[in-house]
Amino acid sequence: MAVGGHYISIPGLVAAADLSSSQFKTVKLASTAGQVKAVSADTDEAIGVLQNAPASGEEAEVACMGVVKALVE
């Protein structure tokens, strides 16, 4: 069952790479300020769950609090 609700997102973030296939997956901060990229290792520190599917340089809607859809692999 899919569940989504109200959440708080982090303003001002953009995708550091093409994240169009990473919707509902966790993301982390990239080395460039204001950019995020997909979590790729167990040791990565996630900052939230990506709620849209941005291409590189597009706005990334990252939910950090609340009830959101998330993909667990």
N, C-alpha and C positions, 0 to 999 in steps of 0.2 A: 504494500500500500504506500503510495507516495504522499508525503506530508510536507506542507510548506506553510509558513506563517509570517508573522511580523519579525523583522530582524533589523539590526543596525549594521550599516556598511561603513567601510573606511573610505572617506572622500579623497579624491585626487590621485588615485592609482591608475597606472596604465600597464598594459602587457609588455613585457620585455621581449617576448617571442610570440609566435602564433599559438594562441591558447584556444583555438576554435574547437579542439577535441578534448578540452579539459574542463568543460562546464560541469559543475557540481563536484569537482575534485578540490583537494586542498592546495593552497598556494603559499609561497614564502616570499620574503623580500629578495629582490635581485641586488646585485652590487651597485647598480645605479639608483640614486635616490628617486623614490616615487614609482618604481617599477616592481612588478611581481612576476614570478615564474612558477611553474608547477613543482610541487614537492617530488623529489626523485629518490630519496634515500630515507631509511628509518631514522637517521640522525638529524634530518632537516627539521627546522622549527617552523611549523605552519603558523600563519597569522589568521587564516580564515578559509572559507569555502567560496570558490568562484561561482557566481550566480548567472553570469552571462558567458558568451563565447567570443571573446575579442580576438581580432588579428593583432599582429605586432604593432604597437604604438597606439592602439585604441583603448578607450576607457575600460578598466576592469572593475566590475562590481563585486567586491569581496565582503561577504558577510562575516562579522566577527562576533556577534552576539545574537541570540534569538533562536527561533525554530526555522530551519532551512532544509532544503533537499540536499542530500550529499550522496556521492557515489563511493562505495567502499569496495575495493578490489583485493 
